[in-house]
Amino acid sequence: MQNIVKQCVVVAMSGGVDSSLAAALLHEEGHRVIGVTMKLWDYENVGGNFNRDSACCNVETMADARHVCDSLGVPHYVVDLRGTFEKLVIDDFVGEYARGNTPNPCVRCNTHVKWKALFYKARQLGADMIATGHYARISRSETGGAQLMKSVDDHKDQSYALWGLTPETVECTLLPIGELTKDQTRQMASERELKSADTPESQDICFVVDDDYRRFLRERIGDDARSLPALQPGVVVDGDGSVIAEHQGTANYTIGQRKGLGVAVGRPQYVTAIDTPNGTVTIGDPGSLVADGLMAEDANWISGTPPTTDQEVVAKIRYNDAGQSAHVVVSGSEMKVDFVEPVRAVTPGQSVVLYDGDAVLGGGVIVSPA
């Protein structure tokens, strides 16, 4: 638990076990806790399986969050952010797939919706700090500086999705469960008899409740799907450009994909390139996926300053990536990442996040291999 003077803290509460325990721990420490649940989307607007237990933003999860707050004796509020979420996260998700990229909506939500909304609500309520149930840590120095760090639980670490936070937001954030494993979190929630102790894990893309993003794209785009290049039929080709098969839209593919290609050539094949304007998906052997580096944009530095060109960092190019040693050349909001050893499946639209040990330096959105 982070050593913080007792203050008024607004806690983002989804109704799940992680945020519930975060609120309980802060309350036990003596902080004045206020629970806030963010309403981000409606079931009737996203389609899919309405009865999925792990989906957020339904009446049940909001009721669970309120129940936990009631048991702690702290206030609870619901903040309606549907319009903001639709504009900044859902529309971007659709637009990126339309351009042939593979977006990361969790990063955009944390960066542009959750933290900004929490800070705004916190200020309205006279709170000093905000807190979430993310598995990450914040290290504070005696001089008052704050640094975002990886969680102690490598399997649950969520620092990758937080690279868009600013030094100012990190300074005012608490992450109470970053020192815990998921098993410890559930055990401690059960010991406190929190209603959400056994809540199932939520899915990666909260607003695609059936995990079928292709269905979501078709329904979201509607009649315009007939004219959207990413949803038009095209061809699957090999590295020489020879046509192997047909496809029903480049939005159905992502770099590095192996399953569901609809081809049989006698050996494993992977998506190595996507050309949406020309409707072409290129597949090849694993060696075709290798890249020595990447270009990224929208760079943000949680540490306040970017790494120097001679500084060796660890770069992660996807959530579950173990990370690779790299050097970085930064130019304004753009950066070139050169890997010490080649990496596989650099995917435009995903994030590259840079670490110095456990410290999160910052990150950016991948534009292309380099």
N, C-alpha and C positions, 0 to 999 in steps of 0.2 A: 504494500500500500504506500502511495506517495505521501511524503511528509509535508502536509499543507496546513496552514493556519485555518481553523474552523471558519467556514464562510457559508454564504447562501449559494447553493448549487442547483442549477436546472439540469435534470437528467433526462436524456432522450430515452423513452421507454416504448419498445415495440410490442410488449406483451410476452416476449421470450425470456428464457432463463438468464441470458447474459446481462441484459439491461436491468432485469429485476434484481439480480444479486448486486449489480453495481449500485443501485439505489439503496439497497439494504445495508451494504458495507459503509457507504458514505453516511447514512443515517446513524449507524452504530458508532462511527467516529465522532459524531457530534455536530456534523454539518446540518444546516437547515436545508432540507431537500425539497425540491418541487419537481414532480413528474410531468413530463410533456410527451404526448404521443402525436406524431405527425401523420396526418391523413394525406396520402400521396396519390392514390388512384382509386377508381371505382371498378368493381367487378364487371358491370355491364359495359364498360368501355374497353376492356382488355380481352374478354372472351376466355375460352379454355374451361378447365374443370373448376367450377365454382366451389366445390366441396373439399378442396385439398386442405388438409389440416395444417400444413406448414406455411400456408400463404399468409402474408401480413395484410394490414390495412382492412381487415374485416371487423365486424362488430365483436366477434369473440375475442380477438387479440386485444382490441381496445378495452374490452371489459376486463380481461386478465390484467392489463396494466393498471387499470383503476383499482382492481381488487388488491393488488400488491401495495399500491399507495395507501389504500384504506387500512390495510393490515399494519402498515408502518406509521399510520397517523399523519400522513403528509398530503398536501393538496395535489390534484391531478388535473391537467388541462389537455384538450385536443386542439391542435393547430391545423387549419385547413390549408394545405399547400398543393392542392391538385393542379391548379393552373400553372404554378411555377414548375412543378415536376414534369408536367406534360410538355411544356415548352423547352425546358433545358435538358431533360433526360430522354423522354419517350421520342420526341420529334428528332432529337439528335441520333438516337438509336436507329430509327428508320432511315434517316438521311445517310448515315455512315454505311449501312448495308447497301443502300441504293448506289453508293459510290464504289462498292466492292471492298469496303473495309470491314473489319470485325471490331465493333466498339466495345468499350467497357463501361456499362452504365453505372456500376457501383462507384467507380472513381468520380464520375461526373456528379452523381448524387451527393456523395460526401463533400466534394469540393464546392459545388454551386448551390446546393439545396440545404442539406442537413446542417452543416456548421453555420452557414449564414442565418438560417431561420432560427436556430437555437440561440445564437448570440443576440439576435433581435428580440426574441421572446425573453431572454434572460435580462436584457436591459429594461424591458417593460416591467418585469417583475422585481427589479431591484437586485438581481443576483450578481454575484461576483465572478462565478465560474460556470462552465458547462461540463457535463460528463456523459459518456456513452459506455456501452458494453462491448466495445471493440477489443480484440486481443492484440494489444500493442501497449507500449509503455512510454512514459515521459520522464526523462531525467532532468532534474533541476539542479543548477549549480548554486553555490552560496552567494554569487553575485546577482542571481535572479534570472539568468538565462534558462531556456527550456529547449530540450532536444527530443524529437520523436525517435523512439527506439522500437526494435522488434519485440514481440512477445516472447516470454520464456517457453511457450509451447510452439515449437516449430510447425507442428501439424495444423495449428489453428491461427497462426500469425496472420494478422490482417493489415499490417503496416503497408503492404503493397498498394492497397486501395486508398491510402491516406496521403499519398505524395503531393496532392494538390493543396494541402493546408499551408497556411502562411506562418511565419514566426510569431505573429501577433495572436493568431488563433490557438496555436500550440501553447503559448504562454498562459492562456486562460482556460485550458482544457485539463480534465482529470480522466484517467483511464483506470478505474479501480481493479479490473480483473486481468490486467496485463501480466501480472505476476503468477497467474494461475493456469493450470491446464483445464481442458474442458471437463474432464472427469471430476476434478476438484470443484469446479464451478457447480456442477450438478449436485455433488454431495453436499456442499455448503448451502445450496438453495433448499435441498431436501431437509437438512437439519433445521433450517429456519421456517420450514413448512410453507414455503412460497408456492403459490398456485401454479406458477410456470415452471416448476422444477423439472417436470418431465415433458416439456413442450418439444415437439420434433424440430429438427434442424430446418431452417428455411432454405429455399432453393436459391441458386445463384442470381437469377434475374427475377426479382420479386413480382413484376407486373406481367410476366409470361408464366402464368400459374400452372400450365400443363407442360412446361419446358419445351414446347414446340414453337420456336421463334419463327419458323417459316410460315406456320399458320397465322401467327400474330402479324407478320408483315403483310400477308395477303389481305387479311381482314382490315388492318389499319389503313392500308393504302386504298382499298376499295376499288372503285371503277378506274382510278388512275393506274392500277397495276397493269392494265393492258398496254400502257404506253411507257412504263418504267423499264429501262434497259435491264436492270438487275433481276427482273422477274420474267424476262423474255427467254424463249428457248434459244439454245446455242449449242456449241459443240465442245466436246472434251478432246484435247489433242495431247500428243506426246511431246517430248522435247524437240523433236524434229519438225513439229507442226502437222504431223499426220493425224487425221481425224480418227478417233477410236470409238466415240459414242456421242450421243446427243444428251443434252440436259435441259431442265425446265427453268433455269435462271441461275445466274452467278451468285445470287443471295443465298443459295442453298449450300454454299461451300465456304470453307475458310482455309487459310494457308496451314499446311501440315496435316490436313484431314486425311484419314485413311479409309474409314468405314463409309459405306453408303455412296461410293463413287459410281456404281453401276457399270463397272468394267471388270474384265477378267483377262489378264495377260500372263498368268502363270507365276507371278511374283508380286510381293507387296508394292503397291503404288500409293503415292501421296500427292496431294494438291501442292504444286510448287509455285503457281502464279495464277492470278485472276485478272482478266482484262474485261471489265464490265462494258465499256463502250462498244467493244467488238464481240461481246458475248462468248468469250473464249475462256475455258478453264484448262490449264496445263497441268499434267500429272507427270510424275517421274519417280525414279528410285530415291532412296533416302539421301544419297549423296547430293542430289539436286537441291535439297533444302538448306544446305550449309551456306552460311554467310560469315564474312570476316568482321562485319560491323553493321551499323544501321544509322539512319538519319531520323531525328525526332524534332518535334516542334512543341510550342506552348510550354517550354521549360519553366519549372518552378523549383525554388531552392528553399526548403524548410530551414536549412542551416543558416540562411541569410545570404550566403555567397556560394557560387559554384565551385566544384573541385578544380584544381589546377591541372594543366596538361600532363605534368609529370607524376600526378597522384594516382596510384592504382586503387580502383574501387571495385566493388562487386555489383554487377548489373543483372537485374532480373527482368525477363521480358514477358513473363506471364505469372499468374497468381501462384501456381504450384512449382515454379521454376526454382531449382536449387541455387541459381546464380552463377555467373561466370566473371572471372577477373577481366578488367577492361580499363582503358584510358579514355578520357573525354575531352573533346575540344568544343568549347561553348562560344557561340556568336549571337548575342542578344537572346532572343527567345528560342533559338535553334541550337541543336547540338549534334555532333557526330560522335558515336560511340564505337571505339575500336576494341574488339575482343582479343585477349591474349591467345585464346584458342577459338577456332571457329564454332559457331552455335547453329542449331537447327531451328527452322520454322520461325523466322522473324516475321511477325504478322502486323501489317499496317492497321492502325486503329487501336491496337492494344497499347499498353503503357510499358515504358522502360523505366525502372526505378533503381536508383543508385544508392549503395550502402557503403559505409566505412565501418566495418565490424557490424555491430548491432544498430548503429546510428543510421537513420534515414536522411540522406543528403537532399534528395529531391527526385524529380523525374520529368517525363515528358511523354507526348503521344507519338508513337512510331509512325513515320511516313513511308519508309522503304528500307530494304536491305541496302548495304553500302560496302 
